[in-house]
Amino acid sequence: MNTSLRPAVSMLDRVRAFRPQLSVETLLLLCCAFFILICNEMFWQQALQGREWTQPATWLFASAVAVGLMALHFIAFALVLNRWVVKPVMILLLMVTGMATYYMQRYGVFFDSTMVRNVLATDVKESRELMSLAVLPHLLVYGVLPSLLVWRVDLKLTNRGQAIKRRIVIILAALLVAVGAILLVFQDFSALMRNHREMRHLITPGNYIVGLIKVLKADTVKAAGPRLALGKDARLAPAWRQHDKPTLLVVVVGETARAANWGLSGYARQTTPELAALGVLNFSRVESCGTNTEVSVPCLFSPFGRRNYDEDKIRQHESLLNVLDHAGLKVLWRDNQSGCKGVCTGLETEWLDSAKHPKLCDGERCLDEILIDGLDERIRKEKGSLVVVLHQLGNHGPSYYRRYPADMRRFTPTCDTSDLGKCSREAIVNSYDNALLYTDHFLAKTIKQLQAQTSHNAAMLYVSDHGESLGEKGIFLHGLPYAIAPSEQTHVPMVMWASNGFAANRGMDVDCLKRKADEPLSHDYVFSSILGMLQVETKLYEREFDFTASCRK
């Protein structure tokens, strides 16, 4: 044998010979230690923030919390895993944790149940944009290599009766250790968890496991039966008899547009020049219901809103669109994103994200103008009143550079990759602002189409589902728990335009609305405001949450 190959062959032989014999409990304990000590960088940074490592109390606190968390994870795994499934399950958790910790550390992601739902709802196109080569080294260290070690382990065979007794004793011992460790630093730890409840969403892998259980439980309840009816009493007000034309309301649900970069709301750059030229109503102080689409879109069309937020209740009931349908209005949902999140169930829906249009689509994604392509013809065919919802792709990150055409690349340099870590913050913001410029163009074009048609009295309401972090305090993208989310993720733009005929039929004073446009509003106002604008009568209507009410005769 070539002597130069002997070291490599020797190393390979050692790897092949690495077959440690461990009990199931020992393997679980080692995996839990790896999870808690190695895979929880964000948790430890926040838990130990402001503590001095020169102080014995810091070491005591860190050690006790680490032991307590390891013991709790061990108990959870030991209760459900046996020698037949422990290795594949641990390997799966190691790989998932490797991916989760990458996005947590890269973008400041918290894995609560809503984030887990976001991940589960992510389609192939979104997943492809989020993936980059930068994840591979991280996944190798946090997922692949530990998984290989687990795979090489030989599990000791024991008598079933003895194994059960041994497992019970070890679980009880682990429970005592967990309780003892937490009691040792209970005052500090309880204060930390009470004052910073969001930190529990940083403890990996418990965070995404608990989140997954909650999502599956909620979806099981939802699947148990049809959505509960809302607004079956809805009807068009008598004032409709005096309308000279059918009504057309276009509701544009924006994606990831934040008010901080919205030109009409005072941003240093003019990112909304076309809307400004049209003199639209701009509502500058609007708060979103959530920090991600999975929460905000269902909440936006719900009567429960943020003020009475109950995810199960929202998902189990019909939406505002169903109420309008009950009132006799035709409702159409046109989608250029990842779906209506249940709010258009039972209504006509058009999926346009894979439409083949040579100028607007690249084979994977379509620019948002696809939403109004052919809309004129559809409106002309519709004899009665119509409500159209346009669900944008908008500023969906991290591939901001793919959300606008080349002629909208006005702020440079740009970040022309989905791996934001490769770009300067200036380039990221430029790309984001270019995408806002395109949303401005899309909304202006929509309004001009509505102005040009003569068959309906028309209006448009645009509101973004949530905002976006662009590197402030090291946070990117969106989806933080609402309690700790920065204003960049919750402060969103909202714009309204109404034709003279639409305003006149409803006795709407546009100048009055302009004077009130800087008053604080939220997604909670959308439900009743649309009912009010469309003069739909139902017990669900709440005048105090209709921002047009005081400006209508």
C-alpha positions in Angstrom: 0.0 0.0 0.0 1.2 3.5 -0.8 2.5 4.9 2.5 1.0 8.3 1.8 -2.5 6.8 1.9 -2.1 5.0 5.3 -3.2 8.0 7.5 -6.4 8.4 5.5 -7.1 4.7 5.5 -6.4 4.5 9.2 -8.8 7.4 9.9 -11.5 5.7 7.8 -10.9 2.4 9.7 -11.4 4.3 13.0 -14.6 5.8 11.8 -15.9 2.4 10.7 -14.8 1.0 14.0 -16.7 3.7 15.9 -19.6 1.7 17.2 -20.2 2.7 20.8 -22.7 0.7 22.8 -25.1 2.9 24.7 -28.5 2.5 26.4 -31.4 4.3 24.9 -31.4 6.6 28.0 -27.8 7.5 27.6 -28.3 8.3 23.9 -31.2 10.5 24.8 -29.3 12.3 27.4 -26.4 13.0 25.1 -28.7 14.3 22.4 -30.5 16.6 24.9 -27.1 17.9 26.1 -26.2 18.7 22.5 -29.5 20.4 21.9 -29.5 22.6 25.0 -25.7 23.5 25.2 -24.9 23.8 21.4 -28.2 24.6 19.6 -29.6 27.4 21.8 -27.3 30.3 21.1 -30.1 32.9 20.9 -31.7 31.6 24.1 -28.5 31.8 26.1 -27.6 35.2 24.7 -30.9 36.6 26.0 -31.1 34.6 29.2 -27.6 35.7 30.3 -27.8 39.2 29.0 -26.5 41.7 31.5 -24.9 39.0 33.7 -21.2 39.0 34.5 -19.3 35.7 34.0 -17.0 36.7 36.8 -19.8 36.3 39.2 -20.5 32.8 40.7 -24.2 33.6 40.6 -24.1 33.7 36.8 -22.4 30.2 36.6 -25.0 28.9 39.0 -27.9 30.3 37.0 -26.6 29.1 33.7 -25.8 25.6 35.0 -29.1 25.1 36.8 -31.1 26.3 33.8 -29.1 24.1 31.4 -29.6 21.0 33.7 -33.3 21.8 34.1 -33.9 22.2 30.4 -31.9 19.0 29.6 -33.9 17.1 32.1 -37.2 18.3 30.8 -36.4 17.5 27.2 -35.1 14.1 28.3 -38.4 13.4 30.2 -40.5 14.3 27.1 -38.4 12.1 24.8 -38.1 9.2 27.3 -41.9 9.0 27.7 -42.5 8.3 24.0 -39.4 6.9 22.4 -38.1 3.3 22.6 -35.1 1.5 21.1 -36.8 0.9 17.8 -37.5 4.5 16.9 -35.1 6.6 19.0 -32.3 6.7 16.4 -34.4 7.8 13.4 -36.4 10.3 15.5 -33.2 11.8 17.0 -31.7 12.1 13.5 -34.8 13.8 12.3 -34.7 16.2 15.2 -31.0 16.9 14.7 -31.6 17.8 11.0 -34.6 19.9 11.7 -32.9 21.7 14.6 -29.9 22.3 12.3 -32.2 24.1 9.9 -34.1 25.9 12.6 -31.1 27.3 14.3 -29.7 28.6 11.0 -32.7 30.8 10.5 -33.0 31.7 14.1 -29.4 32.9 14.2 -29.4 34.4 10.7 -32.7 36.3 10.8 -33.7 36.4 14.5 -36.6 34.0 14.0 -38.7 32.8 17.0 -40.4 29.4 16.5 -43.8 29.8 18.1 -46.9 28.1 16.7 -47.6 30.8 14.1 -44.0 30.5 12.8 -44.4 26.7 12.6 -47.7 27.2 10.7 -45.8 29.6 8.4 -43.2 26.9 7.7 -45.8 24.3 7.0 -47.7 26.6 4.7 -44.5 27.6 2.8 -44.7 26.4 -0.8 -41.9 25.0 -2.9 -41.2 28.4 -4.5 -40.9 30.2 -1.2 -38.7 27.4 0.2 -36.4 27.6 -2.8 -35.9 31.4 -2.3 -35.1 30.9 1.4 -32.5 28.2 0.7 -28.9 29.1 0.0 -25.5 27.5 0.0 -24.8 29.4 3.2 -27.0 27.0 5.1 -24.8 23.9 4.2 -21.8 24.5 6.6 -24.2 25.2 9.5 -26.3 22.2 8.7 -23.2 20.0 8.5 -22.1 21.0 12.0 -25.5 21.1 13.7 -27.3 18.4 11.8 -25.3 16.0 9.6 -22.3 15.2 11.8 -24.3 14.7 15.0 -26.7 12.5 13.0 -23.9 10.3 11.8 -22.7 9.8 15.3 -26.2 8.8 16.4 -26.4 6.4 13.5 -23.2 4.7 14.5 -24.4 4.0 18.0 -25.3 0.3 18.9 -28.1 0.2 21.4 -27.8 -2.2 24.2 -30.4 -5.0 24.4 -32.2 -5.4 27.7 -35.1 -7.5 29.0 -38.4 -5.7 28.3 -39.5 -5.8 31.9 -36.2 -4.5 33.2 -36.2 -1.8 30.5 -39.6 -0.5 31.6 -38.6 -0.5 35.3 -35.3 1.2 34.4 -37.1 3.8 32.3 -39.6 4.6 35.0 -36.8 5.1 37.6 -34.7 7.3 35.3 -37.7 9.5 34.3 -38.5 10.0 38.0 -34.9 10.8 38.7 -34.9 13.2 35.8 -38.0 14.9 37.1 -36.4 15.3 40.5 -33.3 16.8 38.9 -35.4 19.2 36.8 -37.4 20.4 39.8 -34.3 20.7 41.9 -32.4 22.6 39.3 -35.2 25.1 38.6 -35.9 25.6 42.4 -32.2 26.4 42.9 -32.6 29.5 40.7 -36.4 29.8 40.8 -36.6 33.5 41.6 -34.4 34.6 38.7 -35.7 32.0 36.3 -39.4 32.7 37.0 -38.9 36.4 36.7 -37.1 35.9 33.4 -39.9 33.7 32.0 -42.6 36.0 33.4 -41.1 39.2 32.0 -39.9 37.7 28.7 -42.4 35.0 27.9 -41.3 35.1 24.2 -38.0 33.5 25.3 -39.7 30.1 25.5 -39.9 30.2 21.7 -36.1 30.2 21.6 -35.6 26.9 23.4 -34.8 24.4 20.7 -36.1 21.8 19.8 -38.9 22.2 22.4 -40.1 25.4 20.7 -40.9 23.9 17.3 -42.2 20.6 18.8 -44.7 22.4 21.0 -45.6 24.7 18.1 -46.2 21.7 15.8 -48.4 20.0 18.4 -50.5 23.2 18.7 -50.9 23.6 15.0 -51.9 20.0 14.5 -54.4 20.2 17.3 -55.9 23.4 15.8 -56.1 21.9 12.3 -57.7 18.7 13.7 -60.5 20.8 15.3 -60.9 22.7 12.1 -61.1 19.5 10.0 -63.8 18.1 12.3 -66.5 20.0 10.5 -67.4 22.9 8.2 -66.7 26.5 9.1 -69.3 28.1 11.4 -71.5 30.5 9.6 -71.1 34.3 10.1 -73.5 37.0 9.2 -76.4 34.9 7.8 -78.5 37.9 8.6 -76.5 40.1 6.2 -78.5 42.1 3.7 -78.0 45.2 1.5 -79.3 48.4 3.1 -82.4 50.1 1.5 -80.1 52.8 0.2 -79.0 50.4 -2.5 -82.3 51.1 -4.3 -81.1 54.6 -5.1 -77.8 53.6 -6.6 -77.4 54.6 -10.2 -74.9 51.8 -11.1 -73.7 48.5 -9.7 -70.9 48.7 -7.1 -67.3 47.5 -7.5 -65.0 47.3 -4.5 -61.4 46.1 -5.1 -59.6 45.1 -1.9 -55.9 44.7 -2.3 -54.2 42.7 0.4 -50.6 43.7 0.4 -47.6 41.6 1.4 -44.8 42.6 3.7 -45.1 46.4 3.1 -44.1 48.4 6.1 -45.2 52.0 6.8 -41.7 53.0 7.7 -40.7 53.0 4.0 -44.0 54.2 2.6 -43.5 57.5 0.8 -47.1 58.8 1.5 -46.5 58.3 5.2 -43.4 60.6 5.4 -40.5 58.3 4.4 -37.4 60.3 3.3 -37.6 58.6 -0.1 -40.6 59.0 -2.4 -41.5 55.3 -2.8 -45.1 56.1 -3.7 -44.9 58.8 -6.4 -47.8 57.5 -8.6 -50.2 57.2 -5.7 -49.2 60.7 -4.6 -50.1 62.1 -8.0 -53.6 60.5 -7.8 -54.4 62.1 -4.5 -55.5 59.0 -2.7 -56.4 58.8 0.9 -53.4 57.6 2.9 -53.9 56.3 6.5 -50.6 56.7 8.2 -51.1 55.0 11.6 -52.3 51.5 10.9 -51.3 48.6 13.1 -51.5 45.0 11.8 -53.2 42.1 13.5 -50.1 39.9 13.2 -46.5 39.7 12.0 -47.0 37.1 9.4 -49.5 36.2 6.6 -50.9 33.1 8.4 -52.1 35.3 11.3 -52.9 38.6 9.6 -54.9 37.6 6.6 -57.5 35.5 8.5 -57.6 38.1 11.3 -58.0 40.9 8.8 -61.3 39.5 7.5 -62.5 38.4 10.9 -64.9 40.2 13.2 -62.8 39.1 16.2 -59.7 41.0 15.2 -56.6 41.6 17.4 -58.6 43.1 20.3 -60.4 39.7 20.8 -57.8 37.5 19.1 -58.6 33.8 19.2 -56.8 31.8 16.5 -59.1 28.8 16.8 -62.2 30.9 16.8 -61.0 32.9 13.7 -60.1 29.7 11.7 -63.3 27.9 12.7 -65.6 30.7 11.4 -66.4 32.1 8.0 -64.9 35.4 7.0 -66.1 38.9 6.0 -66.1 37.7 2.4 -68.7 35.0 3.3 -70.8 37.7 5.0 -70.8 39.8 1.8 -71.7 36.7 -0.1 -74.7 36.1 2.3 -75.8 39.7 1.5 -76.0 38.8 -2.2 -72.7 40.4 -3.4 -70.5 38.5 -5.9 -67.1 37.9 -4.4 -63.9 36.9 -6.3 -60.5 36.2 -4.8 -57.5 36.5 -7.2 -54.2 35.2 -5.8 -50.6 35.8 -6.7 -49.2 34.4 -3.5 -49.7 31.4 -1.2 -53.5 31.3 -0.9 -56.3 33.0 1.1 -55.6 31.2 4.3 -59.2 30.0 4.5 -60.9 33.3 4.2 -62.2 32.6 0.6 -63.5 29.1 1.4 -66.6 28.4 -0.7 -66.1 31.5 -2.9 -64.8 31.8 -6.5 -61.0 31.9 -6.5 -58.4 32.4 -9.3 -54.8 31.3 -8.8 -52.5 33.4 -10.8 -49.1 32.7 -9.3 -48.2 30.2 -12.0 -49.9 32.0 -14.9 -48.0 31.9 -18.2 -47.5 35.5 -19.2 -44.3 36.3 -21.1 -43.9 39.8 -19.7 -45.1 39.3 -16.2 -44.1 35.7 -15.3 -40.6 34.1 -15.2 -41.8 30.5 -15.0 -41.8 30.5 -11.2 -43.3 33.8 -10.0 -45.4 36.5 -11.6 -45.2 40.2 -11.0 -48.3 41.6 -9.3 -49.7 43.2 -12.4 -50.9 39.7 -13.3 -53.7 40.3 -10.7 -55.2 43.0 -13.0 -54.5 41.3 -16.3 -57.9 40.6 -17.8 -59.7 42.2 -14.8 -61.4 44.8 -17.1 -63.0 42.0 -19.2 -64.2 40.2 -16.0 -65.8 43.4 -14.7 -67.6 44.1 -18.0 -69.0 40.6 -18.0 -70.3 41.0 -14.4 -73.8 42.6 -14.5 -74.2 43.0 -10.8 -72.2 44.4 -8.0 -68.8 42.8 -7.4 -66.1 42.6 -4.6 -62.7 41.6 -5.9 -59.8 40.7 -3.5 -56.3 40.9 -5.0 -53.7 39.1 -2.9 -50.2 40.4 -3.8 -46.8 38.9 -3.8 -45.7 42.4 -2.8 -42.5 42.7 -0.9 -42.3 39.0 0.1 -38.7 38.4 1.3 -35.9 37.6 1.2 -35.9 37.9 -2.6 -36.9 41.5 -2.8 -35.0 41.9 -6.1 -37.5 39.5 -7.8 -40.6 41.5 -6.9 -40.1 44.3 -9.4 -39.3 44.6 -13.1 -36.0 46.1 -14.4 -37.4 49.5 -15.0 -38.2 49.8 -11.3 -34.6 49.3 -10.2 -34.2 53.0 -9.3 -32.4 52.8 -5.9 -29.0 51.2 -6.2 -26.9 49.2 -5.4 -29.4 46.4 -4.9 -29.2 43.0 -3.2 -29.7 40.6 -6.1 -29.7 37.4 -4.0 -32.0 35.7 -1.5 -29.0 35.3 0.9 -29.3 38.7 2.7 -26.1 37.9 4.6 -24.1 38.6 1.4 -25.5 42.1 1.0 -24.9 45.4 2.7 -27.9 46.8 4.6 -28.0 49.7 2.1 -28.4 47.2 -0.8 -31.1 45.3 1.1 -33.1 48.5 1.8 -32.7 49.6 -1.8 -34.1 46.4 -3.2 -37.0 46.6 -0.7 -37.8 50.2 -1.7 -37.7 49.3 -5.4 -40.3 46.6 -4.6 -42.4 49.3 -2.9 -42.1 51.4 -6.0 -43.6 48.6 -8.0 -46.4 48.2 -5.5 -47.1 51.9 -5.9 -47.1 51.4 -9.7 -49.4 48.4 -9.4 -51.9 50.2 -7.2 -51.9 53.3 -9.4 -52.5 51.2 -12.4 -55.4 49.4 -10.6 -57.0 52.8 -9.8 -56.6 54.0 -13.4 -58.3 50.9 -14.6 -61.2 51.6 -12.2 -61.3 55.2 -13.3 -61.6 54.2 -16.9 -64.5 51.7 -16.6 -68.0 53.1 -16.7 -70.2 50.2 -15.8 -69.7 50.4 -12.0 -69.2 52.9 -9.2 -65.8 51.8 -8.0 -63.5 52.0 -5.0 -60.2 50.5 -3.9 -58.9 49.7 -0.4 -55.3 48.6 0.0 -53.8 47.4 3.2 -50.7 45.4 3.9 -50.9 42.2 6.0 -47.7 42.9 8.0 -44.4 44.8 7.9 -40.8 43.7 7.7 -37.5 44.1 9.5 -34.6 45.2 7.4 -31.7 44.7 9.8 -32.8 47.0 12.7 -31.2 45.5 15.9 -29.9 42.7 13.7 -33.4 41.4 12.9 -34.5 40.6 9.3 -37.8 39.5 7.7 -40.9 39.1 9.9 -42.8 36.8 12.2 -41.6 37.7 15.7 -44.1 37.1 18.5 -46.5 40.1 18.5 -45.6 41.1 22.1 -42.0 41.8 21.2 -42.3 42.6 17.4 -40.8 46.0 16.5 -43.0 48.6 14.8 -41.3 47.8 11.5 -43.2 44.5 11.5 -46.6 45.8 12.8 -47.0 49.4 11.4 -48.4 49.0 7.8 -49.6 51.2 5.0 -53.3 51.6 4.1 -54.7 53.5 1.1 -58.2 54.2 -0.2 -59.6 55.6 -3.4 -63.2 56.1 -4.3 -64.9 57.3 -7.5 -67.3 60.2 -7.3 -70.2 57.9 -7.9 -69.2 55.5 -5.2 -68.8 58.3 -2.7 -72.0 60.0 -3.7 -74.1 56.8 -3.4 -72.9 56.4 0.1 -73.0 60.1 1.2 -69.2 59.8 1.8 -67.3 63.0 2.6 -63.9 62.4 1.2 -62.5 65.6 2.6 -63.7 64.5 6.1 -61.8 61.2 5.6 -58.6 63.1 4.6 -58.8 65.1 7.8 -59.1 61.9 9.9 -56.4 60.0 7.9 -53.7 60.4 10.5 -55.8 59.0 13.4 -54.7 55.6 14.8 -56.3 52.6 13.1 -55.7 48.9 12.9 -56.7 45.8 11.0 -59.6 45.6 13.5 -61.3 48.4 11.5 -61.3 46.6 8.2 -64.3 44.3 8.8 -66.8 46.9 9.8 -65.5 49.6 7.5 -66.0 47.4 4.5 -69.5 46.5 5.7 -70.2 50.3 6.1 -68.7 51.3 2.8 -70.8 48.6 1.0 -73.9 49.5 3.1 -74.3 45.9 4.3 -76.5 45.5 7.4 -75.8 42.8 9.9 -75.5 42.4 13.7 -71.8 41.9 13.2 -71.3 45.5 12.2 -69.7 47.7 14.8 -69.9 51.4 14.1 -67.0 52.3 16.4 -64.7 50.2 14.2 -65.9 51.7 10.9 -63.4 54.5 10.1 -65.8 55.8 7.4 -68.8 56.0 9.7 -68.4 59.6 10.9 -67.7 60.8 7.3 -70.9 59.3 5.8 -74.3 60.9 5.8 
